[in-house]
């Protein structure tokens, strides 16, 4: 009789240990998933902010160089930006949607029908687009070039938008960082559980 109670007590002890293990495992996995989600969202937000900052810098440089009237400086600035490893391409469009300057010099002078550029130039607002951000796609920012008072001497005051800039960033580096971060979190979770 005593041995039967002893065996039942042992079974209960194993059940309690197994239950605690399951609770720790589920809780740890849930915490890791939530933490990874927030870190991934933070990384994507910072990536997008970088693209917007880069676009703003290009627009500021354009404003300055357009006042000077020197297209070669604009092309040099676009070429330099497009040469960065994160940048797929950088393009400046004129009011008629013709490529004014581009990281791909062969595109200069070509008329392009780009829905993002059309949208930005029609609205006068910055437009962004994400294509396959988790599959190695790109994130594009299109900023309209507004007709400011200092531009009126060359362009007149009738037109609101003179052109647009488009910068497309390659998301493969972001994806690699997110995967590495996820793997690190899984390893830390497994070590903690062990």
ChimeraX commands (.cxc) that place a marker at each C-alpha (Angstrom):
marker #1 position 0.00,0.00,0.00 radius 0.5
marker #1 position 2.80,2.38,0.91 radius 0.5
marker #1 position 4.63,1.63,-2.33 radius 0.5
marker #1 position 1.51,2.47,-4.37 radius 0.5
marker #1 position 1.19,5.86,-2.68 radius 0.5
marker #1 position 4.89,6.44,-3.27 radius 0.5
marker #1 position 4.49,5.72,-6.98 radius 0.5
marker #1 position 1.43,7.99,-7.21 radius 0.5
marker #1 position 3.37,10.75,-5.47 radius 0.5
marker #1 position 6.21,10.34,-7.93 radius 0.5
marker #1 position 3.82,10.58,-10.88 radius 0.5
marker #1 position 2.34,13.74,-9.44 radius 0.5
marker #1 position 5.83,15.17,-8.93 radius 0.5
marker #1 position 6.72,14.49,-12.58 radius 0.5
marker #1 position 3.45,16.04,-13.72 radius 0.5
marker #1 position 4.14,19.20,-11.74 radius 0.5
marker #1 position 7.67,19.44,-13.16 radius 0.5
marker #1 position 6.36,18.85,-16.68 radius 0.5
marker #1 position 3.62,21.46,-16.18 radius 0.5
marker #1 position 6.16,24.03,-14.91 radius 0.5
marker #1 position 8.43,23.25,-17.85 radius 0.5
marker #1 position 5.54,23.73,-20.29 radius 0.5
marker #1 position 4.55,27.04,-18.68 radius 0.5
marker #1 position 8.15,28.30,-18.84 radius 0.5
marker #1 position 8.49,27.16,-22.45 radius 0.5
marker #1 position 5.25,28.78,-23.64 radius 0.5
marker #1 position 5.88,31.96,-21.62 radius 0.5
marker #1 position 9.45,32.24,-22.90 radius 0.5
marker #1 position 8.42,31.68,-26.52 radius 0.5
marker #1 position 5.58,34.19,-26.23 radius 0.5
marker #1 position 7.91,36.80,-24.70 radius 0.5
marker #1 position 10.49,36.18,-27.44 radius 0.5
marker #1 position 7.91,36.53,-30.23 radius 0.5
marker #1 position 6.51,39.78,-28.79 radius 0.5
marker #1 position 9.98,41.20,-28.21 radius 0.5
marker #1 position 11.12,40.20,-31.72 radius 0.5
marker #1 position 8.01,41.79,-33.26 radius 0.5
marker #1 position 8.65,45.12,-31.54 radius 0.5
marker #1 position 12.36,45.08,-32.39 radius 0.5
marker #1 position 11.55,44.29,-36.04 radius 0.5
marker #1 position 9.02,47.14,-36.20 radius 0.5
marker #1 position 11.59,49.48,-34.65 radius 0.5
marker #1 position 14.24,48.47,-37.20 radius 0.5
marker #1 position 11.82,49.01,-40.10 radius 0.5
marker #1 position 10.80,52.42,-38.72 radius 0.5
marker #1 position 14.45,53.50,-38.43 radius 0.5
marker #1 position 15.13,52.20,-41.96 radius 0.5
marker #1 position 12.24,54.28,-43.32 radius 0.5
marker #1 position 13.41,57.36,-41.39 radius 0.5
marker #1 position 16.84,56.96,-42.99 radius 0.5
marker #1 position 15.25,56.91,-46.45 radius 0.5
marker #1 position 13.23,60.04,-45.67 radius 0.5
marker #1 position 16.30,61.82,-44.31 radius 0.5
marker #1 position 18.29,60.90,-47.43 radius 0.5
marker #1 position 15.47,62.23,-49.63 radius 0.5
marker #1 position 15.32,65.48,-47.66 radius 0.5
marker #1 position 19.08,65.92,-48.03 radius 0.5
marker #1 position 18.81,65.41,-51.79 radius 0.5
marker #1 position 15.97,67.95,-52.02 radius 0.5
marker #1 position 17.98,70.49,-50.00 radius 0.5
marker #1 position 20.99,70.00,-52.25 radius 0.5
marker #1 position 18.77,70.37,-55.31 radius 0.5
marker #1 position 17.34,73.65,-54.02 radius 0.5
marker #1 position 20.83,75.03,-53.56 radius 0.5
marker #1 position 22.24,73.78,-56.88 radius 0.5
marker #1 position 19.18,74.80,-58.91 radius 0.5
marker #1 position 19.61,78.36,-57.67 radius 0.5
marker #1 position 23.22,78.16,-58.84 radius 0.5
marker #1 position 21.96,76.70,-62.12 radius 0.5
marker #1 position 24.54,73.91,-62.33 radius 0.5
marker #1 position 23.18,70.52,-63.45 radius 0.5
marker #1 position 26.55,68.79,-63.09 radius 0.5
marker #1 position 26.49,69.29,-59.29 radius 0.5
marker #1 position 23.02,67.79,-59.16 radius 0.5
marker #1 position 24.08,64.76,-61.21 radius 0.5
marker #1 position 27.17,64.35,-59.01 radius 0.5
marker #1 position 25.03,64.45,-55.85 radius 0.5
marker #1 position 22.61,61.87,-57.26 radius 0.5
marker #1 position 25.49,59.63,-58.39 radius 0.5
marker #1 position 27.06,59.83,-54.93 radius 0.5
marker #1 position 23.80,58.92,-53.18 radius 0.5
marker #1 position 23.08,56.09,-55.66 radius 0.5
marker #1 position 26.58,54.70,-55.01 radius 0.5
marker #1 position 25.72,53.82,-51.41 radius 0.5
marker #1 position 25.30,50.07,-50.86 radius 0.5
marker #1 position 21.81,50.50,-49.39 radius 0.5
marker #1 position 20.54,52.59,-52.30 radius 0.5
marker #1 position 19.07,50.83,-55.33 radius 0.5
marker #1 position 18.67,54.07,-57.24 radius 0.5
marker #1 position 18.26,57.82,-56.85 radius 0.5
marker #1 position 16.46,59.85,-59.52 radius 0.5
marker #1 position 15.47,63.48,-60.04 radius 0.5
marker #1 position 12.47,64.07,-62.32 radius 0.5
marker #1 position 11.59,67.30,-64.08 radius 0.5
marker #1 position 8.05,68.69,-64.25 radius 0.5
marker #1 position 7.29,66.70,-67.40 radius 0.5
marker #1 position 8.35,63.44,-65.65 radius 0.5
marker #1 position 11.60,63.34,-67.61 radius 0.5
marker #1 position 14.67,62.04,-65.76 radius 0.5
marker #1 position 16.82,65.09,-64.97 radius 0.5
marker #1 position 19.53,63.23,-63.02 radius 0.5
marker #1 position 19.91,59.57,-62.09 radius 0.5
marker #1 position 22.24,57.04,-60.53 radius 0.5
marker #1 position 21.74,55.22,-63.83 radius 0.5
marker #1 position 23.16,57.90,-66.16 radius 0.5
marker #1 position 21.69,56.18,-69.20 radius 0.5
marker #1 position 18.20,57.07,-67.89 radius 0.5
marker #1 position 18.84,60.83,-68.05 radius 0.5
marker #1 position 16.54,62.50,-70.57 radius 0.5
marker #1 position 14.04,59.63,-70.70 radius 0.5
marker #1 position 10.36,60.22,-69.98 radius 0.5
marker #1 position 9.11,57.84,-67.29 radius 0.5
marker #1 position 5.55,56.96,-66.28 radius 0.5
marker #1 position 5.99,56.09,-62.60 radius 0.5
marker #1 position 2.80,55.90,-60.51 radius 0.5
marker #1 position 4.57,57.05,-57.32 radius 0.5
marker #1 position 6.10,60.06,-59.07 radius 0.5
marker #1 position 2.75,60.91,-60.65 radius 0.5
marker #1 position 1.04,60.69,-57.25 radius 0.5
marker #1 position 3.64,62.87,-55.50 radius 0.5
marker #1 position 3.60,65.50,-58.24 radius 0.5
marker #1 position -0.21,65.59,-58.38 radius 0.5
marker #1 position -0.63,65.85,-54.59 radius 0.5
marker #1 position 2.47,67.87,-53.70 radius 0.5
marker #1 position 2.99,65.38,-50.83 radius 0.5
marker #1 position 5.75,62.88,-50.06 radius 0.5
marker #1 position 4.77,59.36,-51.10 radius 0.5
marker #1 position 6.34,56.09,-49.93 radius 0.5
marker #1 position 6.01,52.52,-51.14 radius 0.5
marker #1 position 7.23,49.23,-49.73 radius 0.5
marker #1 position 7.71,46.24,-52.01 radius 0.5
marker #1 position 8.57,42.92,-50.39 radius 0.5
marker #1 position 10.32,44.41,-47.35 radius 0.5
marker #1 position 10.75,40.89,-45.88 radius 0.5
marker #1 position 11.71,39.24,-49.18 radius 0.5
marker #1 position 14.61,41.49,-50.20 radius 0.5
marker #1 position 12.50,44.10,-51.96 radius 0.5
marker #1 position 12.80,47.85,-51.71 radius 0.5
marker #1 position 11.46,50.89,-49.93 radius 0.5
marker #1 position 10.92,53.95,-52.12 radius 0.5
marker #1 position 10.42,57.59,-51.15 radius 0.5
marker #1 position 9.21,60.17,-53.66 radius 0.5
marker #1 position 9.36,63.84,-52.63 radius 0.5
marker #1 position 7.86,66.56,-54.77 radius 0.5
marker #1 position 10.04,69.54,-55.64 radius 0.5
marker #1 position 7.83,72.47,-54.72 radius 0.5
marker #1 position 7.95,75.81,-56.50 radius 0.5
marker #1 position 9.26,78.07,-53.75 radius 0.5
marker #1 position 9.37,81.88,-54.04 radius 0.5
marker #1 position 13.11,81.81,-54.79 radius 0.5
marker #1 position 12.34,79.56,-57.79 radius 0.5
marker #1 position 9.82,81.96,-59.35 radius 0.5
marker #1 position 12.42,83.97,-61.27 radius 0.5
marker #1 position 13.25,80.92,-63.44 radius 0.5
marker #1 position 10.06,78.87,-63.26 radius 0.5
marker #1 position 7.30,81.44,-62.75 radius 0.5
marker #1 position 4.68,81.25,-60.03 radius 0.5
marker #1 position 1.97,79.32,-61.93 radius 0.5
marker #1 position 3.24,75.80,-61.25 radius 0.5
marker #1 position 3.08,74.36,-57.73 radius 0.5
marker #1 position 5.34,71.34,-58.28 radius 0.5
marker #1 position 8.48,71.54,-60.43 radius 0.5
marker #1 position 9.50,67.88,-60.28 radius 0.5
marker #1 position 10.26,65.11,-57.82 radius 0.5
marker #1 position 13.05,63.02,-56.34 radius 0.5
marker #1 position 12.83,59.27,-55.90 radius 0.5
marker #1 position 15.15,57.22,-53.72 radius 0.5
marker #1 position 14.79,53.44,-53.51 radius 0.5
marker #1 position 16.58,51.57,-50.73 radius 0.5
marker #1 position 17.42,47.87,-50.89 radius 0.5
marker #1 position 15.85,46.02,-47.94 radius 0.5
marker #1 position 18.13,42.95,-48.08 radius 0.5
marker #1 position 20.50,44.42,-45.45 radius 0.5
marker #1 position 17.54,45.14,-43.19 radius 0.5
marker #1 position 16.24,41.59,-43.71 radius 0.5
marker #1 position 19.65,40.11,-42.83 radius 0.5
marker #1 position 19.79,42.20,-39.64 radius 0.5
marker #1 position 16.25,41.14,-38.66 radius 0.5
marker #1 position 17.04,37.44,-39.27 radius 0.5
marker #1 position 20.24,37.71,-37.23 radius 0.5
marker #1 position 18.34,39.44,-34.44 radius 0.5
marker #1 position 15.69,36.71,-34.47 radius 0.5
marker #1 position 18.26,33.91,-34.35 radius 0.5
marker #1 position 20.06,35.62,-31.46 radius 0.5
marker #1 position 16.81,35.92,-29.52 radius 0.5
marker #1 position 15.97,32.23,-30.11 radius 0.5
marker #1 position 19.42,31.18,-28.89 radius 0.5
marker #1 position 19.18,33.39,-25.80 radius 0.5
marker #1 position 15.70,31.98,-25.06 radius 0.5
marker #1 position 16.93,28.39,-25.42 radius 0.5
marker #1 position 19.95,29.05,-23.19 radius 0.5
marker #1 position 17.76,30.71,-20.57 radius 0.5
marker #1 position 15.33,27.79,-20.66 radius 0.5
marker #1 position 18.17,25.28,-20.40 radius 0.5
marker link #1:1,2 radius 0.2
marker link #1:2,3 radius 0.2
marker link #1:3,4 radius 0.2
marker link #1:4,5 radius 0.2
marker link #1:5,6 radius 0.2
marker link #1:6,7 radius 0.2
marker link #1:7,8 radius 0.2
marker link #1:8,9 radius 0.2
marker link #1:9,10 radius 0.2
marker link #1:10,11 radius 0.2
marker link #1:11,12 radius 0.2
marker link #1:12,13 radius 0.2
marker link #1:13,14 radius 0.2
marker link #1:14,15 radius 0.2
marker link #1:15,16 radius 0.2
marker link #1:16,17 radius 0.2
marker link #1:17,18 radius 0.2
marker link #1:18,19 radius 0.2
marker link #1:19,20 radius 0.2
marker link #1:20,21 radius 0.2
marker link #1:21,22 radius 0.2
marker link #1:22,23 radius 0.2
marker link #1:23,24 radius 0.2
marker link #1:24,25 radius 0.2
marker link #1:25,26 radius 0.2
marker link #1:26,27 radius 0.2
marker link #1:27,28 radius 0.2
marker link #1:28,29 radius 0.2
marker link #1:29,30 radius 0.2
marker link #1:30,31 radius 0.2
marker link #1:31,32 radius 0.2
marker link #1:32,33 radius 0.2
marker link #1:33,34 radius 0.2
marker link #1:34,35 radius 0.2
marker link #1:35,36 radius 0.2
marker link #1:36,37 radius 0.2
marker link #1:37,38 radius 0.2
marker link #1:38,39 radius 0.2
marker link #1:39,40 radius 0.2
marker link #1:40,41 radius 0.2
marker link #1:41,42 radius 0.2
marker link #1:42,43 radius 0.2
marker link #1:43,44 radius 0.2
marker link #1:44,45 radius 0.2
marker link #1:45,46 radius 0.2
marker link #1:46,47 radius 0.2
marker link #1:47,48 radius 0.2
marker link #1:48,49 radius 0.2
marker link #1:49,50 radius 0.2
marker link #1:50,51 radius 0.2
marker link #1:51,52 radius 0.2
marker link #1:52,53 radius 0.2
marker link #1:53,54 radius 0.2
marker link #1:54,55 radius 0.2
marker link #1:55,56 radius 0.2
marker link #1:56,57 radius 0.2
marker link #1:57,58 radius 0.2
marker link #1:58,59 radius 0.2
marker link #1:59,60 radius 0.2
marker link #1:60,61 radius 0.2
marker link #1:61,62 radius 0.2
marker link #1:62,63 radius 0.2
marker link #1:63,64 radius 0.2
marker link #1:64,65 radius 0.2
marker link #1:65,66 radius 0.2
marker link #1:66,67 radius 0.2
marker link #1:67,68 radius 0.2
marker link #1:68,69 radius 0.2
marker link #1:69,70 radius 0.2
marker link #1:70,71 radius 0.2
marker link #1:71,72 radius 0.2
marker link #1:72,73 radius 0.2
marker link #1:73,74 radius 0.2
marker link #1:74,75 radius 0.2
marker link #1:75,76 radius 0.2
marker link #1:76,77 radius 0.2
marker link #1:77,78 radius 0.2
marker link #1:78,79 radius 0.2
marker link #1:79,80 radius 0.2
marker link #1:80,81 radius 0.2
marker link #1:81,82 radius 0.2
marker link #1:82,83 radius 0.2
marker link #1:83,84 radius 0.2
marker link #1:84,85 radius 0.2
marker link #1:85,86 radius 0.2
marker link #1:86,87 radius 0.2
marker link #1:87,88 radius 0.2
marker link #1:88,89 radius 0.2
marker link #1:89,90 radius 0.2
marker link #1:90,91 radius 0.2
marker link #1:91,92 radius 0.2
marker link #1:92,93 radius 0.2
marker link #1:93,94 radius 0.2
marker link #1:94,95 radius 0.2
marker link #1:95,96 radius 0.2
marker link #1:96,97 radius 0.2
marker link #1:97,98 radius 0.2
marker link #1:98,99 radius 0.2
marker link #1:99,100 radius 0.2
marker link #1:100,101 radius 0.2
marker link #1:101,102 radius 0.2
marker link #1:102,103 radius 0.2
marker link #1:103,104 radius 0.2
marker link #1:104,105 radius 0.2
marker link #1:105,106 radius 0.2
marker link #1:106,107 radius 0.2
marker link #1:107,108 radius 0.2
marker link #1:108,109 radius 0.2
marker link #1:109,110 radius 0.2
marker link #1:110,111 radius 0.2
marker link #1:111,112 radius 0.2
marker link #1:112,113 radius 0.2
marker link #1:113,114 radius 0.2
marker link #1:114,115 radius 0.2
marker link #1:115,116 radius 0.2
marker link #1:116,117 radius 0.2
marker link #1:117,118 radius 0.2
marker link #1:118,119 radius 0.2
marker link #1:119,120 radius 0.2
marker link #1:120,121 radius 0.2
marker link #1:121,122 radius 0.2
marker link #1:122,123 radius 0.2
marker link #1:123,124 radius 0.2
marker link #1:124,125 radius 0.2
marker link #1:125,126 radius 0.2
marker link #1:126,127 radius 0.2
marker link #1:127,128 radius 0.2
marker link #1:128,129 radius 0.2
marker link #1:129,130 radius 0.2
marker link #1:130,131 radius 0.2
marker link #1:131,132 radius 0.2
marker link #1:132,133 radius 0.2
marker link #1:133,134 radius 0.2
marker link #1:134,135 radius 0.2
marker link #1:135,136 radius 0.2
marker link #1:136,137 radius 0.2
marker link #1:137,138 radius 0.2
marker link #1:138,139 radius 0.2
marker link #1:139,140 radius 0.2
marker link #1:140,141 radius 0.2
marker link #1:141,142 radius 0.2
marker link #1:142,143 radius 0.2
marker link #1:143,144 radius 0.2
marker link #1:144,145 radius 0.2
marker link #1:145,146 radius 0.2
marker link #1:146,147 radius 0.2
marker link #1:147,148 radius 0.2
marker link #1:148,149 radius 0.2
marker link #1:149,150 radius 0.2
marker link #1:150,151 radius 0.2
marker link #1:151,152 radius 0.2
marker link #1:152,153 radius 0.2
marker link #1:153,154 radius 0.2
marker link #1:154,155 radius 0.2
marker link #1:155,156 radius 0.2
marker link #1:156,157 radius 0.2
marker link #1:157,158 radius 0.2
marker link #1:158,159 radius 0.2
marker link #1:159,160 radius 0.2
marker link #1:160,161 radius 0.2
marker link #1:161,162 radius 0.2
marker link #1:162,163 radius 0.2
marker link #1:163,164 radius 0.2
marker link #1:164,165 radius 0.2
marker link #1:165,166 radius 0.2
marker link #1:166,167 radius 0.2
marker link #1:167,168 radius 0.2
marker link #1:168,169 radius 0.2
marker link #1:169,170 radius 0.2
marker link #1:170,171 radius 0.2
marker link #1:171,172 radius 0.2
marker link #1:172,173 radius 0.2
marker link #1:173,174 radius 0.2
marker link #1:174,175 radius 0.2
marker link #1:175,176 radius 0.2
marker link #1:176,177 radius 0.2
marker link #1:177,178 radius 0.2
marker link #1:178,179 radius 0.2
marker link #1:179,180 radius 0.2
marker link #1:180,181 radius 0.2
marker link #1:181,182 radius 0.2
marker link #1:182,183 radius 0.2
marker link #1:183,184 radius 0.2
marker link #1:184,185 radius 0.2
marker link #1:185,186 radius 0.2
marker link #1:186,187 radius 0.2
marker link #1:187,188 radius 0.2
marker link #1:188,189 radius 0.2
marker link #1:189,190 radius 0.2
marker link #1:190,191 radius 0.2
marker link #1:191,192 radius 0.2
marker link #1:192,193 radius 0.2
marker link #1:193,194 radius 0.2
view
